[in-house]
Amino acid sequence: MGKSDPLTTGSGIAVVYLTQEISFDEESPLSEGAGAFIDRLKELVDDSRVKALVVRVNSPGGTVGASQEIHAQLKAFKAKTKVPVIVSIGDIGASGAYWVSTAADRIFANPGSMVGSIGVILNTYDFTEVQKRYGIGMMTYKSVAHKDLLSSWRKATPEEKGIISAMMGDIQAQFVETVSTGRHLSPEKTAALADGRIFTGRQALEVGLIDQLGSLDDAIHYAAQKAHIKGEPELIIEEPRTPLQLLRNLLRSSAHGFPQRIQLEFSQGSTLR
């Protein structure tokens, strides 16, 4: 299967890639620019050649807002075009990437793909020992009590821990509701699965988090069948970013570091970050 533009038949399947971490931080070397992905979907909405959409997902997740907006844009794409939307999970479709995937009509994954990780995480640094040992601290001036809620230079108070816990709980409830609705699972069953655990593709099929085991080619052929395309489907392909592009972004952003942010992300060592 290869790229075909213009299509000889006037119809085909669009294949778009959602890879790396999901974020609106377009300059991050490890982030998939959510804005660019959404713009691509908006272009495809008005492309009459597109009879089905396949989203190739290979991501550990990302930020909450970016994941929600891509999910909403996929639903809007489905509502406007009335074409099948299929997700194909490669190595990993977890957390925010799984949130996005639940907008699809059908989710494919490989038997050994990593799927799920329905949960929310917020990481902050703890520099309090640095201050004690080296006498280097942070002077903070604030107009209201909780403006420095996530400060790394002091311990959180019990009240602040309660505020953060409530915030995380609300996002978790939104995640569970999205999965429950998108996967047609009861809230009770979804909540039981939403403890942050990761599933293999085969396990995910057993509990209803995906619909079918298979490769990207399998997902494309299924999409062709649902779109009533006979013969080998022709493809409109949006290529994923290359390692060279990622390296260029890394060099551009190396001096800026990464801000604190609430993540929908599965991590297992540095290979998935």
Secondary structure in CASP SS format (residue, H / E / C, confidence):
PFRMAT SS
TARGET T0000
AUTHOR 0000-0000-0000
METHOD secondary structure of the structure
MODEL  1
M C 1.00
G C 1.00
K E 1.00
S C 1.00
D C 1.00
P C 1.00
L C 1.00
T C 1.00
T C 1.00
G C 1.00
S C 1.00
G E 1.00
I E 1.00
A E 1.00
V E 1.00
V E 1.00
Y E 1.00
L E 1.00
T E 1.00
Q C 1.00
E E 1.00
I E 1.00
S E 1.00
F C 1.00
D C 1.00
E C 1.00
E C 1.00
S C 1.00
P C 1.00
L C 1.00
S E 1.00
E E 1.00
G E 1.00
A H 1.00
G H 1.00
A H 1.00
F H 1.00
I H 1.00
D H 1.00
R H 1.00
L H 1.00
K H 1.00
E H 1.00
L H 1.00
V H 1.00
D C 1.00
D C 1.00
S C 1.00
R C 1.00
V E 1.00
K E 1.00
A E 1.00
L E 1.00
V E 1.00
V E 1.00
R E 1.00
V E 1.00
N E 1.00
S E 1.00
P C 1.00
G E 1.00
G E 1.00
T E 1.00
V H 1.00
G H 1.00
A H 1.00
S H 1.00
Q H 1.00
E H 1.00
I H 1.00
H H 1.00
A H 1.00
Q H 1.00
L H 1.00
K H 1.00
A H 1.00
F H 1.00
K H 1.00
A H 1.00
K H 1.00
T H 1.00
K C 1.00
V C 1.00
P C 1.00
V E 1.00
I E 1.00
V E 1.00
S E 1.00
I E 1.00
G E 1.00
D E 1.00
I E 1.00
G E 1.00
A E 1.00
S C 1.00
G H 1.00
A H 1.00
Y H 1.00
W H 1.00
V H 1.00
S H 1.00
T C 1.00
A C 1.00
A C 1.00
D C 1.00
R E 1.00
I E 1.00
F E 1.00
A E 1.00
N C 1.00
P C 1.00
G C 1.00
S C 1.00
M E 1.00
V E 1.00
G E 1.00
S C 1.00
I C 1.00
G C 1.00
V C 1.00
I E 1.00
L E 1.00
N C 1.00
T C 1.00
Y C 1.00
D C 1.00
F C 1.00
T H 1.00
E H 1.00
V H 1.00
Q H 1.00
K H 1.00
R H 1.00
Y H 1.00
G C 1.00
I C 1.00
G C 1.00
M C 1.00
M C 1.00
T C 1.00
Y C 1.00
K C 1.00
S C 1.00
V C 1.00
A C 1.00
H C 1.00
K C 1.00
D C 1.00
L C 1.00
L C 1.00
S C 1.00
S C 1.00
W C 1.00
R C 1.00
K C 1.00
A C 1.00
T C 1.00
P H 1.00
E H 1.00
E H 1.00
K H 1.00
G H 1.00
I H 1.00
I H 1.00
S H 1.00
A H 1.00
M H 1.00
M H 1.00
G H 1.00
D H 1.00
I H 1.00
Q H 1.00
A H 1.00
Q H 1.00
F H 1.00
V H 1.00
E H 1.00
T H 1.00
V H 1.00
S H 1.00
T H 1.00
G H 1.00
R H 1.00
H C 1.00
L C 1.00
S C 1.00
P H 1.00
E H 1.00
K H 1.00
T H 1.00
A H 1.00
A H 1.00
L H 1.00
A C 1.00
D C 1.00
G C 1.00
R C 1.00
I E 1.00
F E 1.00
T E 1.00
G H 1.00
R H 1.00
Q H 1.00
A H 1.00
L H 1.00
E H 1.00
V H 1.00
G C 1.00
L C 1.00
I C 1.00
D C 1.00
Q E 1.00
L E 1.00
G C 1.00
S C 1.00
L H 1.00
D H 1.00
D H 1.00
A H 1.00
I H 1.00
H H 1.00
Y H 1.00
A H 1.00
A H 1.00
Q H 1.00
K H 1.00
A C 1.00
H C 1.00
I C 1.00
K C 1.00
G C 1.00
E C 1.00
P C 1.00
E C 1.00
L E 1.00
I E 1.00
I E 1.00
E C 1.00
E C 1.00
P C 1.00
R C 1.00
T C 1.00
P H 1.00
L H 1.00
Q H 1.00
L H 1.00
L H 1.00
R H 1.00
N H 1.00
L H 1.00
L H 1.00
R H 1.00
S H 1.00
S C 1.00
A C 1.00
H C 1.00
G C 1.00
F C 1.00
P C 1.00
Q C 1.00
R C 1.00
I E 1.00
Q E 1.00
L E 1.00
E E 1.00
F C 1.00
S C 1.00
Q C 1.00
G C 1.00
S H 1.00
T H 1.00
L H 1.00
R C 1.00
END
